[in-house]
Amino acid sequence: MSLIDAYNDWDKSKIPNPEVYDSRFAGDIEKTNELFLYGFNFVMCHEFSHVELGHCDAYEKTAGFLTDLEKKEFEQQADANAVKLFQEGIYPENESATKYGVSIALSALMFFSSKVSKKIHPDSDVRIADALNGFQIEGDDTSWIISCAAVGLWASHFNIDLHWEEKSSFKGLFEHLMPQLD
């Protein structure tokens, strides 16, 4: 995973990228960029939420001496507020891409470690579920499919065996996988 372990240039003549690409692939590249930007915007809304909710002031007042539980609660609050902020910018033309981008961004967090549980952040799988539930996404929405696929890729990357079962929805499948991730 080049961006996690180290940065490596890629061969722009062989791998599509947003800087140099064949115009035949413009639609795919632009859709990928759109999803990336919605995911990035969600992360920025999360970080802005720390300021808006007074978390930065709390860190300053305590010189950073907050309990792990307090830090985790701040992260959960920032995630919930980011969902709220994002909902204000959703309209019919961008609704799907917005939610897919958030699903991709939160799913990407899983790839930093072979463990989804975190000390001062909510578990990666819980963050995904909380955000998608916050958006009130239907159980068979593509956002849940993206998250299930990410779990599969994550498990494959870290050589983790998961028990997959057919469920009535992709949300149900994601919820079935969650207890297996720790």
C-alpha positions in Angstrom: 0.0 0.0 0.0 2.2 2.8 -1.3 0.5 5.8 0.5 0.5 4.1 3.8 4.1 2.6 3.8 5.7 5.3 1.6 5.0 7.5 -1.4 6.0 6.0 -4.8 5.5 7.7 -8.1 3.4 5.7 -10.5 3.8 5.3 -14.3 1.3 7.8 -15.5 1.4 6.3 -19.0 0.0 3.1 -17.7 -2.1 3.9 -14.7 -5.1 6.3 -15.0 -4.7 9.4 -12.8 -6.3 12.9 -12.5 -3.3 14.7 -14.1 -2.7 12.8 -17.3 -5.3 10.6 -18.9 -6.7 9.5 -22.2 -9.9 11.4 -23.0 -11.6 8.1 -23.6 -11.4 7.6 -19.8 -12.5 11.1 -18.8 -15.8 10.0 -17.4 -14.2 7.3 -15.2 -11.5 9.7 -14.0 -13.9 12.5 -13.3 -16.3 10.3 -11.4 -13.4 8.9 -9.3 -12.3 12.5 -8.6 -15.8 13.4 -7.6 -16.0 10.5 -5.1 -12.6 11.4 -3.7 -13.6 15.0 -3.2 -16.8 14.1 -1.4 -14.8 11.7 0.8 -12.2 14.4 1.5 -14.9 17.0 2.2 -16.4 14.7 4.8 -13.0 14.4 6.5 -12.7 18.2 6.4 -16.2 18.5 7.9 -15.1 16.1 10.6 -12.0 18.2 11.4 -14.0 21.5 11.2 -16.5 19.9 13.7 -13.7 19.6 16.3 -13.4 23.4 16.1 -17.1 24.1 16.0 -17.9 21.8 18.9 -15.2 23.3 21.1 -12.9 20.3 21.2 -9.8 22.4 20.3 -10.5 24.7 23.2 -10.9 21.7 25.5 -7.5 20.4 24.4 -6.0 23.8 25.0 -7.5 24.2 28.5 -6.4 20.8 29.6 -3.0 21.0 27.8 -4.0 17.9 26.0 -4.7 15.9 29.1 -7.9 14.3 28.2 -8.8 10.7 28.9 -8.9 8.2 26.0 -12.7 8.0 26.6 -13.0 11.8 26.3 -11.0 11.8 23.1 -13.1 9.0 21.6 -16.3 10.9 22.5 -14.9 14.0 20.7 -14.3 11.8 17.7 -17.8 10.4 17.8 -19.2 13.9 18.1 -17.2 15.2 15.2 -18.3 12.3 13.0 -22.0 12.9 13.9 -21.6 16.6 13.2 -19.9 15.9 9.9 -22.9 13.8 8.9 -25.2 16.7 9.9 -23.1 19.2 7.9 -23.0 16.9 4.9 -26.7 16.4 4.9 -27.1 20.1 4.4 -25.3 19.9 1.1 -27.0 16.9 -0.3 -29.4 17.5 -3.2 -30.8 15.0 -5.7 -28.1 15.4 -8.3 -25.3 14.6 -5.9 -26.9 12.4 -3.3 -25.5 9.1 -4.4 -22.0 10.3 -5.1 -21.9 12.1 -1.7 -22.8 9.0 0.2 -20.5 6.8 -1.8 -17.6 9.2 -1.2 -18.2 9.1 2.5 -18.4 5.3 2.5 -15.1 5.2 0.6 -13.4 7.7 2.9 -14.4 5.9 6.1 -13.7 2.5 4.6 -10.2 3.7 3.6 -9.4 4.3 7.3 -9.5 0.5 7.9 -6.4 0.0 5.8 -4.0 1.7 8.2 -4.0 -1.3 10.5 -4.9 -5.0 10.7 -7.2 -4.1 13.6 -10.3 -2.0 13.4 -10.4 -1.2 17.1 -8.8 2.0 18.1 -7.7 3.6 21.4 -8.9 7.2 20.9 -11.0 6.9 17.7 -14.2 4.9 17.3 -13.6 1.5 15.7 -13.4 1.9 11.9 -16.3 -0.4 11.2 -18.4 1.5 13.8 -17.6 4.8 12.2 -18.8 3.5 8.9 -22.0 2.1 10.3 -22.7 5.2 12.3 -22.2 7.5 9.3 -24.3 5.4 7.0 -27.0 5.0 9.6 -26.8 8.8 10.2 -27.6 9.4 6.5 -30.5 6.9 6.9 -29.2 4.9 4.0 -31.4 2.0 2.9 -30.0 -1.5 3.5 -29.3 -2.3 -0.2 -27.8 1.1 -1.1 -24.4 1.0 -2.9 -22.8 2.7 0.1 -23.2 -0.5 2.1 -21.9 -2.6 -0.9 -18.8 -0.3 -1.0 -18.3 -0.9 2.7 -18.7 -4.7 2.4 -16.3 -4.7 -0.5 -13.8 -2.7 1.5 -14.0 -5.1 4.4 -13.3 -7.9 2.0 -10.3 -6.1 0.5 -9.0 -5.2 4.0 -9.4 -8.8 5.2 -7.6 -10.1 2.1 -4.7 -7.5 2.5 -4.2 -8.5 6.1 -4.8 -12.2 5.6 -7.8 -12.3 7.8 -10.4 -15.0 7.3 -14.0 -13.9 7.5 -17.2 -15.9 7.5 -19.5 -14.5 4.8 -23.2 -15.4 4.8 -26.0 -14.4 2.5 -28.1 -11.8 4.2 -31.3 -10.0 3.1 -29.4 -6.7 2.6 -25.9 -5.4 2.3 -26.4 -3.5 5.6 -27.2 -6.9 7.1 -24.0 -8.4 5.6 -21.9 -5.5 7.0 -23.5 -5.9 10.4 -22.8 -9.7 10.2 -19.1 -9.0 9.4 -18.6 -6.3 12.2 -18.1 -8.7 15.1 -15.5 -10.7 13.2 -13.3 -7.6 12.6 -11.7 -7.5 16.1 
